[in-house]
């Protein structure tokens, strides 16, 4: 009784949280779901990339690919490549489901600042101005609007795994 009232060390709290997340991942491993893809250190500014990312957020995958293909902005080519990677990741996770039946959409897309290269540009009267060459990290999650129905055999095998 006394043990439950005492406060756990921070390291123990972190370990317990990590174990709970690990168990949750194991329980959700057999379920069909979202696929994630990310690119790091893309040499464009995060602001320019966010403009393109906002155009495809929430769009169906086919529509998003069309938007990116004909968009003249700088980041569109890289986001198109990232979207194709996310689609292939989804196919790898859900081999038994056809892509056309899945009705995929861009669930989440995040653009964060990456590393910044700092350079000096000569300025008048012997001074120098700092130039910041920015980069960004993009993470994309795609998911199915109508989750595919699993076959009876697969659901039975998952139930037996849970019992073990």
N, C-alpha and C positions, 0 to 999 in steps of 0.2 A: 504494500500500500504506500509506503514511504517512497519507494522508487518511482512510482508514477507521478508523484508531486515534484520530485527533483527535476531540475532542468537538464536536458541532455547537452553534451558538448556540441559545438558547432560542427566538428568533423563527423560526429555520429549522426547528426541530423542530415548532413549532406549525403553520407553513405546510405542511410535509410531511403532518402528521396531517390537516389540513383537506382537502388534495388527495386523500388516500386515502379520506376519508369521501365526498367529492364523487363519486369514481369508483364507489364502492360503491353510492351512491344511483342513479347512472345505470345500473348493471348491474341493479339491482332494480326499475327503473322499470316494466318491462313485466309484472312478476309480480303476481298477485292477492294481496291481503293485507289487513292491518289498516287501520282507519281511525281517525283521531284527531279529537277535538273538545275544546275547552277554553273555560272561562269565567273571567274575571278580576274581582277586586274585588267579590265577592258579599257583601252586607252582613249576613252571619251569622258567628258564631264558627266557627273551624275544628273545634273539638271537636264542636259540634252537627252539622256537616256530615259529619264522619267517621262518626258513629253511623249515619246514613242510607246513606253510601257503603259501609260494611261489610256492609249487608244485601244489596246487589246485586252485590258483587264475586264474579265467577266464575259468576254466574247466566246462563241463556239470556236473550236480549233480550226475548222475549215475557213470560217470568216476571218479569223486572226491571221492565218497564213496568207490569204488574199490581201489583207490590209498591209501586211509587212512586205509582201512581194512588190507592191506598187508604190510604197512610201519612199520618197526621195531622201528622207533624213538619214543621218549618219548611222544611228544605232539600229536601224531596221534590219539590216543584213545580219548583224550578230544576233538579234533577238529571234529572227527567223530560224537561224541555225540552232539556237537554244530550244525553241519550241519543237523542232523536229527531234532533238535529242530527248526531250521530255516525252514525246509521243512514243519513241522507241523504248524508253524506260517503262512506260505504261504497258506496252505490248509484252515486254519481257516478264513483267509481274503477273499479267493476266493472259496467259497463253491460250486458254480455252475460250476466250471471248473475242468475237470479231470486232474490229475497229469501227466499222460502219454502224453496228448495233449499239455501241457504247455511248454515243452522243457526248463526246468529250468537250469540256470547256476550260478556259483558263481561270482556275479557282483563285490563285494568288500570284502576284508578281511583285517582288520587292527589289528596289534599286538602292544600294547603300554605297557610301563613299569608300573608295579603295585607297591604296597608297598614293602619296603625292610626291612627285619629283620636284625638287626645288632647284631652280636655275637662276643665274644672275644675268641681267641684260645691262649693257653699258648705258649710262645716262649722262646728260651734259654736266660739265664742270667736275669731272672726275668721280661722279657718284655712280651708284648702281641700283637698279630696281630689281626686286625679286619677282620671278615668274614662277607660278605654281602650275605644273602640268598634272592635272587631276586624272584619276582613273576610278572605276567603279566595280562593284560586285553585284551581279544580278542573280536572283533565285526565283524560279518559276515552279508552280505546283499546278498540275492539271488533274481533273477528276471527271467522273462520269455523272451526267445529270440523272439518268435512270440506272441505278446500280444493277448490274447483270445478275440474273437469278442463278444461283449455284445449283448444280445437279444434286440429286438425293444422295448419291454415293459419296460425294465430297463432304456433305454436311454430316453424314454418319461417321466418316473417318475423322472429322474434326472433333466430334463429340467424344469419340474413343480416346483421342489425344488429350483432351481436357481431363478425362477421368484418371488417366495415368499420371 
